[in-house]
Amino acid sequence: MVDIRLTNTRTRKKEAFAPLDPRNVRLYLCGPTVYDRAHLGNARPVLVFDILVRLLRHVYGARHVTYVRNFTDVDDKINARAAATGRTIREITEETIGWYHADMDALGAERPDHEPRATDYIAQMIAMIEQLIASRHAYAAEGHVLFDVRSFAEYGRLSGRSVDDMIAGARVEVAPFKRDPMDFVLWKPSDAGQPGWDSPWGHGRPGWHIECSAMAAALLGPSFDIHGGGIDLQFPHHENEVAQSCCAHPDADFARFWLHNEMLQVEGKKMSKSLGNFFTVRDLLDRPDSEGGGVPGEVIRFVMLSTHYRKPMDWTETKAAEAEAVLRRWRGLVAGIEPAPSPAPAVIAALADDLNTAGAIAALHELAGQGDLPLFLASAQMMGLLLPEMGAWAEAGDDAAALIEALLAARAEARKQRDFGRADAIRDGFKAAGVEVKDTAGGAEWSLSPGYDAARLAELARVVGA
């Protein structure tokens, strides 16, 4: 059995992972609030958990892993978007879920086993809130229900802060019906223009935090293996989830492992609309450039996985161009190759070491140079790379291969005949056409740059007679 070790935010240590039940390894990822397109930062936890699920399925078997990622489809941001556009909430959430699926599919992220919508679990939320009130961990006030933070002695353990420090260092909503400034809303009243459901505390809707606790308990049980999301969710969302879940199910652990990925930057700066460097996944996929295309989903995936999930990830145009060149070369290597039955142990070992995707990619580079292409392909596909369905963007490389090989042969012959003028013309023609050639001891290696021009390559072949 592969020894998987994961950094557990709960203990702040890298720990050996052993599931509660090896026949049903269970994990939950906090999903999007569906009112707009997913931005690039939203994609990072999806890809981190996609790698984690692939690893767990490899180790424990595909049938023995249950992966849940939710949709928050009741939220004040959705209400505001509906009011601003005149569209119904249902229209907005259905459209946004469709966008989200299309964008994450384009990045090669496999869909979870369950994608619960918050509005389908209102009854479970109400039942959990009733449990919390009955056990005196929550209280009703002026149509609201609030969680009593001081009633849970371990509040702050996940984020590593005391309640008093949180009050001093954070902006919290002050309301006359709160017993303590840190108490958070489990249920709130709805007016005529807002979505709402009947409850023991009046017509209203759930607070944000109770949603994931109720859905996780319903689909995975009160104790499960792994919960995760971006580091921005560690507090207050995940801290509040722990509190309400552990108080509603005092004999359970809720999530035993917590994984949090670091934030995303763009060209070394925090992504923000004010800096003009904010963009969605779809902006990249559809971005027009001089060749009339966008950034391939496989390229976005490669760039994302090139940085360890617990380090800030810096998206740069240079990294995207380098990733595209690497993937074009790799796809050229494995054209017509069938993958081996299993990936290389070195790749699995890297992923098992706290999802070291950067180390796994380094292992792929070594495999590519060792010549065992079926093993290399199986290892890349383990990481969601070089899959047939992800490669339409690189088909130009397949069309170019025969021409490039013929031109390389012509260049080699010209050098042999000491016709350096012809050899240099081919070299310069490659550069003009966007074909990068590297001469090594084992022969010439080539790749297509992002500026590859098929017409120029064809003209070069015609001119030199290759």
N, C-alpha and C positions, 0 to 999 in steps of 0.2 A: 504493500500500500504506500502511495506517495505521501510523504510528510509535508502537509500544508501548514505554513505559518503565516499568520495575519497580525497586523498591528491593530490592537483592540483599543479604541478610543476610551472605552470604559475603564481600562486598567493602565493605559498609556504604556503598554508593553507589547512586544511581538510575542505571540503565544502560539503554541501548537493547536491546530484546529481539529476538534473531534466533534462530529455532529451528535445531537441528542439521539437521533435514530438514523443510522446509515442507510436505511431503506427509504427514508424520506427527509432529505436535507432541505431545509426551508429557509428562504431569504426574502427580504422585503426592501424595496427601494422606493423612496418618496418620489412620486411622479409630478407632473406639471399641473399648474392651475391653467385651465384651458380657456384663455381669452385672447391669445395672440400667438404669433409664431415663436418657436423655440429659438433662443439666441445660442451662440456658439458655446457659451459657458454651460447652458442646460444640457448640452450633449456630453459633457465630460463624465458625469456620474453614470450616464447610460452606457457609455463605452467601457468604463471601469467594471461595472456589474456584468456587462456582456462577457468580458474576459473571465471574470470570476465564475459565472455560470458555466461557461465552456470548460473551465478547469474542473469544476465540481462534477459535471456530467462525464468528463473523461475519467475521473477517479472513481466515482460512485455509480455511474451508469445513468443514461439519459432519463430513464423511467423513475429514478430515485431522487430527483431534484425538483422542488417546487419553487418557482420564482414568481413573485407578485410585485407589480408596479401599478400604483393607483393613478386615477385622474381626479383632481379636485374640480368638480363642476358646479359647486355652489360657493360663491365668494363675492365680496364687495367689488372687486375689480371687474368681475363678469357683469355684475349688476350695473356698474358705471358704464361699461362698454355698450350694454343693451340700451341704456338711457340715452347715450350719446349718438347712437346709430339708428335708433328706432326699430332695431331687429329684436327678435325674441331671444331669450337666454338659450333656449334649446337650439336655435339656428346657429348661434355663436359657438356653443360648445361642440356641436356635431361637426361643424366646419373645422374648428381648431384641432379636434382629435384626428380628423382626416389628414390635416397638414402635418401633425406630429408623427403619425404613422409613416407618411410618405418620406419625411425628412430623416427619421431614425432608420427606416428601411434602407435609404440611400447610403447610410454610413455603415451598413452591414450588421446592424444590431438586431439580433434575433428577438422576436416578440416574447414577452413573458407568458407563463402558463395562465396567469389571471391578470386582468386589467380592470379592477373594480372601479366603479364610479361612485363618488360619495353619495349622490342622491339615491342610490340603490340600497344604502345601508343606514338610512335615517333611523329605522326601528332599532337596530343594534346600538346606535349612538345613544338613543334615548334610554335604552335598557342599561347601558354602562353608566350613564349619568345618574340614573336612579340608584344603582349600586353605590356610587360614590357619595351620594347624599345620605343613604341609609347607614354607611359606615363613617359618616361625619368627616369625610374628606372634601365635601363640596357643600355649598349652601345656595339657596334661592333668594334673590333680592330684586324687587322691581322688575319682574319679568325676565331677569337674567338668572343663569346659574353659573357660579364661579368655583373654581378649584381653590381650596385652602392650602396654599403653598407651605405654610408653617406646620401643617399636619403631617407632612412627609419629611422625616428627618434626613433623608439622603438627597433632598433636592439640591442640585448644584454639583453632584458628584461627576456627572458626565462632562460638564463644561469646566469643572475644577474651580468653581467659585462659590463663596458663601452667599446666602440670600442678602445679607446686609451689604456686601460688596456690590452685588447686582443692582440694588436700589441706588447706591451711591454713584455707580458708573453708567447707568443706563437710563434712557428715557422710557418711562412706563406710563401707561394710561391711568390718570387719576380720576376716579369716579366716586361719588358719595356713597354708593352702595357696596363698595369694596371694603372688606375688613382690613386688608393689607395691600399696599401698592403693587406687590408682585403677584397677587391672585390673578388668575387668567380665566377668560370666558370659556365656558363649555356650551352654553346655549344663550341666545339673545333674541329679543322680540323682532318681528318683521312687521313693517307697515304694509299698506295696501299695494304699493308698487314693488315690493320685494318678494322673492320666493319664500315660502314658509310652510310649515307642517304643524299640525296640532300636537300638543305635548301636555304633560301635567303642569307646565309652567306658562301655558298660553301658546298662541300661534307664533312660531318663530323658526329659527334655523340654527344649525350647529356652529360653534366656533371652529376655527381651522384645526387646532391640535387634536381634538377628539376624533376626527375622521380616521386618521391612520391607525390609531389605537383600536378602534372598533373594527376596521376592515382587516387588520392584521390578525386580531383575535379570531374573527370569523373564518378566515381562510387558512391560517397557519396554526391557530391555537394560542393559548395564553403564554406559552413558552416556545420560542423557536430559535434558530441558529444565528442568523446574521441580519442586521438592519443597517442601512446606510443612506448616504446622500452627500451633497456638498457641505463643506465646512461651515458655510453660512447658515445651515440648518441645525448645527449642533446646539445653539442657543438662539431663541427659546424653544423652537419647535420640537427638537428631539428631547431636550430636557423635560419639556412638559409631557411628551408622550410617555417617557419613563415613569414620571410621577403618577399620572392618572392610570396607566396600565398596571403598575405594581400595586397601587392602592385598590383598584377594582379586582385584581386577582392576587391577593397577598401570598398565596402559596406558589406562585409562578415567578419566573425570571424575566418575562418579556423577552427581549433580545439579549443573547449571551455575548455576541460579538457586535461591535459597532465599527463601521468603516466610513471614514470621511475623506473625500478628495479635496485637495487644495484648489484655489481659485485660478481663473484664467486671465491672462494678460494679452494685449495685442501690441506687438512691437515694443515690448518692455514697459508698457503703461497699462494701468487698470482700464478695462473696457468700460466706456461710458458714452452716453449720447452727447454730453457736453464737450468731450474731446474729439467727437466725430469719428471714433473708432469702434462704434457699436454696430454689430451686424448679426443677422440671424443665420442659421444654417442654410436656409433657402437663398439668402443673399449670396452666399459663397457658391452654392450649387449652380445657381443661374446667372452668376455675375458675367456680364459681357466683357470680353477682352479683344485684343487685336485679331484673335483667331475665331471669335464669335462664340466661344464656349465658356464654361464655368470651371470651378475647381472640382474634380471628381470626388465622389464620396469616399472612395478608397484612399485617396490622397489625404483627405481630412482625417480619416481614421488612423492612417500611418503617423501623421504628425502628432495627433493626440496621444497615441500609444508610445511615442518616442520619449516621453517624460514620465517618470514615476508618479503615480497618482497622489502621493503625499507631498509632492513638490509643486510650486506654482508652474503652470504651463504657459509658455509664451508663444503665441501664434505669430509667425512672421512670414512674409512673402518668400524669403530665402528658404526657410524650412519647407514650405509647400513646393517650391521648385525642385529642391533636392529630393523630396519624397517622390515627386512625380518621376524624376529621372531614375531613381532606384527601382520603383515599381515597374516602369517600362522595361528596364533591363531584366528584372526578375521574370516578368511575364514572357520576355523573349527566350529566356533560358528554359522555361517549362512548357513551351508550346508543344502540344501533342503528347505530353507526359502524363501518366496516371499516378496519383499519389500512393505512397506506401500505406500499409494498413494502420500504422501508428506514427505519431510524431516522434521527433528525436528526444531522448532523455534530457539533453541539455536545455531544450526549450521548456519542457515540463518543469524541470528543476528551477529555472528562473521564475516561471509563473507561480510555482508553489512557494517561493520565497517572497511572500508579501506582494504578490502580483508585480514582480519586477519586469514590466513589459519592455523597458529599455534594455535590460539584460537579455531578454528573449529575442529582441530584434538584433542585438549584437551576435547572438548565437545563429540567427538566420543568415547573417552576412558570412559567418564562417562556413556554414553548411553550403551556401551558394558557391563558395570557392573550392569545396572539397569534391564536387562532382557527383555526389549521390542525389540526383535531382528528384527521384520519387520521395525520398526521405525529406528533402528540403521542402517540396511542395506540401506534403502532409503536415509539416511543422508550421508553414506559413498559414495554411488553411485552419489549423488549430486556433490561430489568432484572428481569424476572419479576414485574412488577406489572400490574394490570388485565387479567390473563388470564381468559378466561371460566370456566375450571375453579376459579379462586380466589375467585369473586365471590358465592357463595351467601349469605354472611353479609350482603351489602349489598342483597339483593333488596328489603328493606323500602323502600329509597330509591326504587326503581323504582315501587313501588306508591304512594308518597307524592307523586311528582313532579307528577302532574296536579292533585291537591288543592292543593299549595303554589302552583303557577302560577296556579290560579284565585283563591286567596286573595290573592296578590300583585296580581293584576289588580283584585280588589275593593278592596284598600287604595289602589291608585293612583286608582281612580275616586272613592273616598271623599275623598281629598286634593283631587282636582280639584273636587269639590262642596263642599269646605271642611267636610266632615263629620268633624272631627278626633276626635270621640268613637269613631266606628266604626273609623277608621284606627288609633287607639291600642288599641282592643280586639283588632284583628287582630295588632298588634305584640305585645301582652302574651300573646295566645293562642299565637303562635309560640314565645315564650320558654317558656311552660308546657309545650308539647308537645315541647320539645327541638329546635326548628328554629332554626338560627342564620341570620340575614339581615343582609347587609351591603349598604348602598346605595352604589353607585359611579357615576361619570360615565357608564359604559356600561349602567347599569341595576342591578337588584337581583341579588345573588348569594346563594345559599343553600346550606346543608349541614346534615346531620343530626348532632347531637351524640350521644355514647354513651348519653345518657339519653332518646333519642327515644321518644315515646309515641304510637303510631299511633291509639289510641282517642281521645286528647285532640285530635289533629289533625282527626279525623273529626267530633268534636263541635263544634269551632270552625267548621268549614265549614258544619255544619248550622245553628248559631246565627246566623251572619252571612249565610247564604243564598248562599254561594259555590258 
